Amino acid sequence: MVQKSEPRRELWILGVQPGDGRAAILTSYLEAGGYSCRQEQFDNLEQGRPLGIVLDISPFSDDGWGLLLRIKGSPATRNIPVLPVFLSEMGKVGGVFPVAGFFMLPVDDQYLLERLAVYGLTEEAETWDLQALVVSRTGEEKLSKAIESIGFEVVKGYTGKEALALTSIHPKYMAFCTHMLPDMSAFELLEKFRLYPYSSNTPIFVLLKDEMKSGEKLAMSREVAHLVSKKQLTCDEFLAHLRRRD
């Protein structure tokens, strides 16, 4: 008797207007890495349940930031991993931003702790004295108390530069950062973390507001645009980010 194999779960590409051809290079990269992928729409997400989402958040995207808020704001889709990427107007892959995950503000304490446990980030807190970094202009007291409740010491930074200074003194086990700080975005902080030994492997979770105005979305897209390579990433350079996330 022949057993039916389970259908292979796909990566979905969102934030790219269907039919404009901008996803061609990204699709070829994913397929070269052995991934099954296709362009899709948010409305199909709840039923489709892809393995993960590759989301264009460039200024040329089809409301990439709005899609990110919708994905992470819905209990039905918020657990699906999202890899933000920057696609040029012609579809060249200019940047990849492998954040550890996203949480909506105000943070749901129970959901936060459940997800950290799924990521395997809570077990060692009972054995070792570990620090978690919270980077926000407000300090995010509710979030900080939830993290402390599972055994972490919370260290706070109120700007990106302060966060970098704190990580240069002592390694942090994980970090939480609001999407926009007074001096830089969470994605710029992620890029800077990669440059230093103490922070190069620190997982960063980005904290999102439940709503962004059009001007805020455009500002975030432009912030990301400043971070990307002027040349197209190669297939191997792109796939390296996915392999680190597996």
One Martini backbone bead per residue (centre of mass of N, CA, C, O) as a GRO file, in nm:
protein
  246
    1MET     BB    1   0.094   0.038   0.025
    2VAL     BB    2   0.065   0.368  -0.054
    3GLN     BB    3   0.189   0.647   0.081
    4LYS     BB    4   0.098   0.961   0.161
    5SER     BB    5   0.237   1.252   0.122
    6GLU     BB    6   0.296   1.540   0.241
    7PRO     BB    7   0.262   1.845   0.167
    8ARG     BB    8   0.463   2.091   0.071
    9ARG     BB    9   0.572   2.358   0.222
   10GLU     BB   10   0.567   2.703   0.175
   11LEU     BB   11   0.688   2.994   0.050
   12TRP     BB   12   0.586   3.327   0.077
   13ILE     BB   13   0.525   3.611  -0.131
   14LEU     BB   14   0.509   3.942  -0.010
   15GLY     BB   15   0.460   4.280  -0.137
   16VAL     BB   16   0.404   4.194  -0.441
   17GLN     BB   17   0.292   4.273  -0.733
   18PRO     BB   18   0.115   4.115  -0.944
   19GLY     BB   19   0.287   4.099  -1.263
   20ASP     BB   20   0.566   4.289  -1.231
   21GLY     BB   21   0.840   4.091  -1.184
   22ARG     BB   22   0.990   4.141  -0.894
   23ALA     BB   23   1.004   3.815  -0.801
   24ALA     BB   24   1.206   3.655  -0.983
   25ILE     BB   25   1.475   3.653  -0.829
   26LEU     BB   26   1.373   3.549  -0.558
   27THR     BB   27   1.259   3.284  -0.666
   28SER     BB   28   1.527   3.172  -0.779
   29TYR     BB   29   1.671   3.159  -0.506
   30LEU     BB   30   1.477   2.969  -0.356
   31GLU     BB   31   1.490   2.735  -0.560
   32ALA     BB   32   1.802   2.695  -0.536
   33GLY     BB   33   1.752   2.617  -0.215
   34GLY     BB   34   1.481   2.417  -0.222
   35TYR     BB   35   1.234   2.599  -0.241
   36SER     BB   36   0.898   2.643  -0.213
   37CYS     BB   37   0.728   2.900  -0.412
   38ARG     BB   38   0.506   3.200  -0.391
   39GLN     BB   39   0.281   3.418  -0.477
   40GLU     BB   40   0.070   3.618  -0.257
   41GLN     BB   41  -0.206   3.670  -0.030
   42PHE     BB   42  -0.338   3.755   0.266
   43ASP     BB   43  -0.629   3.625   0.233
   44ASN     BB   44  -0.477   3.321   0.215
   45LEU     BB   45  -0.318   3.266   0.484
   46GLU     BB   46  -0.496   3.109   0.688
   47GLN     BB   47  -0.533   2.857   0.493
   48GLY     BB   48  -0.233   2.805   0.386
   49ARG     BB   49   0.004   2.790   0.583
   50PRO     BB   50   0.298   2.863   0.563
   51LEU     BB   51   0.623   2.828   0.651
   52GLY     BB   52   0.669   3.124   0.524
   53ILE     BB   53   0.768   3.478   0.489
   54VAL     BB   54   0.848   3.693   0.217
   55LEU     BB   55   0.899   4.048   0.274
   56ASP     BB   56   0.838   4.347   0.125
   57ILE     BB   57   0.981   4.679   0.260
   58SER     BB   58   0.993   4.865   0.041
   59PRO     BB   59   0.901   5.146  -0.143
   60PHE     BB   60   0.792   4.921  -0.376
   61SER     BB   61   0.580   4.805  -0.221
   62ASP     BB   62   0.268   4.640  -0.125
   63ASP     BB   63   0.234   4.724   0.173
   64GLY     BB   64   0.442   4.583   0.377
   65TRP     BB   65   0.379   4.708   0.659
   66GLY     BB   66   0.079   4.644   0.662
   67LEU     BB   67   0.115   4.338   0.641
   68LEU     BB   68   0.275   4.297   0.901
   69LEU     BB   69   0.049   4.395   1.092
   70ARG     BB   70  -0.162   4.184   1.005
   71ILE     BB   71  -0.005   3.929   1.070
   72LYS     BB   72   0.074   4.011   1.381
   73GLY     BB   73  -0.241   4.090   1.463
   74SER     BB   74  -0.315   3.786   1.412
   75PRO     BB   75  -0.376   3.483   1.563
   76ALA     BB   76  -0.377   3.314   1.284
   77THR     BB   77  -0.066   3.448   1.179
   78ARG     BB   78   0.167   3.532   1.397
   79ASN     BB   79   0.349   3.251   1.380
   80ILE     BB   80   0.454   3.329   1.114
   81PRO     BB   81   0.732   3.360   0.960
   82VAL     BB   82   0.933   3.663   0.892
   83LEU     BB   83   1.117   3.789   0.604
   84PRO     BB   84   1.273   4.073   0.550
   85VAL     BB   85   1.296   4.262   0.239
   86PHE     BB   86   1.483   4.419  -0.033
   87LEU     BB   87   1.337   4.548  -0.326
   88SER     BB   88   1.376   4.671  -0.604
   89GLU     BB   89   1.221   4.801  -0.874
   90MET     BB   90   1.354   4.538  -1.037
   91GLY     BB   91   1.407   4.299  -0.799
   92LYS     BB   92   1.648   4.336  -0.642
   93VAL     BB   93   1.853   4.212  -0.385
   94GLY     BB   94   1.957   4.433  -0.119
   95GLY     BB   95   1.814   4.299   0.150
   96VAL     BB   96   1.839   4.141   0.482
   97PHE     BB   97   1.618   4.088   0.792
   98PRO     BB   98   1.693   3.861   1.056
   99VAL     BB   99   1.477   3.853   1.266
  100ALA     BB  100   1.339   3.673   1.527
  101GLY     BB  101   1.083   3.876   1.559
  102PHE     BB  102   0.735   3.968   1.644
  103PHE     BB  103   0.564   4.227   1.838
  104MET     BB  104   0.288   4.360   1.975
  105LEU     BB  105   0.155   4.662   2.082
  106PRO     BB  106   0.072   4.555   2.348
  107VAL     BB  107   0.196   4.304   2.519
  108ASP     BB  108   0.135   3.963   2.543
  109ASP     BB  109   0.249   3.787   2.790
  110GLN     BB  110   0.170   3.491   2.725
  111TYR     BB  111   0.264   3.493   2.433
  112LEU     BB  112   0.555   3.568   2.478
  113LEU     BB  113   0.635   3.320   2.656
  114GLU     BB  114   0.556   3.104   2.454
  115ARG     BB  115   0.751   3.189   2.224
  116LEU     BB  116   1.018   3.173   2.381
  117ALA     BB  117   0.988   2.870   2.432
  118VAL     BB  118   0.984   2.782   2.136
  119TYR     BB  119   1.278   2.917   2.087
  120GLY     BB  120   1.456   2.839   2.350
  121LEU     BB  121   1.488   3.114   2.568
  122THR     BB  122   1.417   2.999   2.883
  123GLU     BB  123   1.592   2.766   3.008
  124GLU     BB  124   1.870   2.921   3.104
  125ALA     BB  125   1.749   3.125   3.318
  126GLU     BB  126   1.754   2.912   3.562
  127THR     BB  127   2.086   2.883   3.560
  128TRP     BB  128   2.152   3.173   3.452
  129ASP     BB  129   2.285   3.498   3.429
  130LEU     BB  130   2.068   3.686   3.232
  131GLN     BB  131   2.036   3.925   2.967
  132ALA     BB  132   1.790   4.166   2.867
  133LEU     BB  133   1.716   4.384   2.601
  134VAL     BB  134   1.556   4.710   2.613
  135VAL     BB  135   1.451   4.916   2.329
  136SER     BB  136   1.319   5.233   2.438
  137ARG     BB  137   1.181   5.543   2.508
  138THR     BB  138   0.983   5.407   2.751
  139GLY     BB  139   1.082   5.091   2.854
  140GLU     BB  140   0.862   4.879   2.870
  141GLU     BB  141   0.737   4.766   3.150
  142LYS     BB  142   0.559   4.520   3.083
  143LEU     BB  143   0.773   4.361   2.932
  144SER     BB  144   0.990   4.356   3.152
  145LYS     BB  145   0.828   4.195   3.364
  146ALA     BB  146   0.790   3.939   3.196
  147ILE     BB  147   1.094   3.873   3.166
  148GLU     BB  148   1.158   3.864   3.473
  149SER     BB  149   0.958   3.620   3.545
  150ILE     BB  150   1.187   3.412   3.391
  151GLY     BB  151   1.495   3.529   3.499
  152PHE     BB  152   1.566   3.803   3.386
  153GLU     BB  153   1.775   4.064   3.324
  154VAL     BB  154   1.695   4.400   3.274
  155VAL     BB  155   1.810   4.609   3.011
  156LYS     BB  156   1.815   4.959   2.928
  157GLY     BB  157   1.747   5.134   2.622
  158TYR     BB  158   1.671   5.460   2.451
  159THR     BB  159   1.884   5.401   2.228
  160GLY     BB  160   2.092   5.279   1.995
  161LYS     BB  161   2.362   5.375   2.117
  162GLU     BB  162   2.308   5.259   2.398
  163ALA     BB  163   2.280   4.965   2.311
  164LEU     BB  164   2.569   4.937   2.198
  165ALA     BB  165   2.714   5.002   2.463
  166LEU     BB  166   2.592   4.767   2.631
  167THR     BB  167   2.698   4.531   2.442
  168SER     BB  168   3.008   4.605   2.479
  169ILE     BB  169   3.019   4.521   2.789
  170HIS     BB  170   2.774   4.302   2.762
  171PRO     BB  171   2.622   4.031   2.687
  172LYS     BB  172   2.314   3.949   2.524
  173TYR     BB  173   2.068   3.713   2.489
  174MET     BB  174   1.847   3.939   2.422
  175ALA     BB  175   1.627   4.153   2.212
  176PHE     BB  176   1.424   4.455   2.234
  177CYS     BB  177   1.266   4.660   1.966
  178THR     BB  178   1.155   4.926   1.846
  179HIS     BB  179   1.106   5.021   1.522
  180MET     BB  180   1.150   5.323   1.647
  181LEU     BB  181   1.399   5.543   1.720
  182PRO     BB  182   1.547   5.845   1.773
  183ASP     BB  183   1.826   5.736   1.586
  184MET     BB  184   1.685   5.458   1.487
  185SER     BB  185   1.622   5.159   1.365
  186ALA     BB  186   1.591   4.826   1.418
  187PHE     BB  187   1.746   4.753   1.151
  188GLU     BB  188   2.002   4.912   1.213
  189LEU     BB  189   2.069   4.770   1.476
  190LEU     BB  190   2.103   4.493   1.351
  191GLU     BB  191   2.341   4.570   1.166
  192LYS     BB  192   2.531   4.660   1.403
  193PHE     BB  193   2.535   4.397   1.564
  194ARG     BB  194   2.696   4.229   1.341
  195LEU     BB  195   2.986   4.386   1.393
  196TYR     BB  196   2.991   4.251   1.686
  197PRO     BB  197   3.077   3.998   1.894
  198TYR     BB  198   2.858   4.040   2.131
  199SER     BB  199   2.602   4.083   1.893
  200SER     BB  200   2.592   3.901   1.627
  201ASN     BB  201   2.387   3.664   1.782
  202THR     BB  202   2.162   3.843   1.873
  203PRO     BB  203   1.839   3.831   1.930
  204ILE     BB  204   1.581   4.023   1.758
  205PHE     BB  205   1.291   4.190   1.866
  206VAL     BB  206   1.017   4.345   1.718
  207LEU     BB  207   0.823   4.632   1.797
  208LEU     BB  208   0.479   4.695   1.725
  209LYS     BB  209   0.246   4.882   1.621
  210ASP     BB  210  -0.100   4.869   1.546
  211GLU     BB  211  -0.025   5.145   1.389
  212MET     BB  212   0.034   5.308   1.065
  213LYS     BB  213   0.110   5.561   0.894
  214SER     BB  214   0.200   5.647   0.586
  215GLY     BB  215   0.451   5.810   0.676
  216GLU     BB  216   0.576   5.583   0.851
  217LYS     BB  217   0.611   5.373   0.630
  218LEU     BB  218   0.793   5.546   0.448
  219ALA     BB  219   1.015   5.595   0.657
  220MET     BB  220   1.092   5.297   0.697
  221SER     BB  221   1.165   5.237   0.402
  222ARG     BB  222   1.393   5.451   0.390
  223GLU     BB  223   1.565   5.338   0.615
  224VAL     BB  224   1.619   5.069   0.471
  225ALA     BB  225   1.746   5.187   0.210
  226HIS     BB  226   2.014   5.284   0.361
  227LEU     BB  227   2.114   4.967   0.422
  228VAL     BB  228   2.161   4.879   0.144
  229SER     BB  229   2.293   4.746  -0.115
  230LYS     BB  230   2.408   4.860  -0.426
  231LYS     BB  231   2.418   4.563  -0.470
  232GLN     BB  232   2.341   4.261  -0.551
  233LEU     BB  233   2.261   3.984  -0.413
  234THR     BB  234   2.342   3.682  -0.394
  235CYS     BB  235   2.228   3.375  -0.359
  236ASP     BB  236   2.415   3.291  -0.124
  237GLU     BB  237   2.371   3.541   0.052
  238PHE     BB  238   2.070   3.497   0.089
  239LEU     BB  239   2.060   3.192   0.190
  240ALA     BB  240   2.218   3.232   0.456
  241HIS     BB  241   1.972   3.351   0.615
  242LEU     BB  242   1.791   3.098   0.607
  243ARG     BB  243   1.986   2.890   0.736
  244ARG     BB  244   2.000   3.041   1.015
  245ARG     BB  245   1.677   2.997   1.066
  246ASP     BB  246   1.656   2.667   1.083
   0.00000   0.00000   0.00000
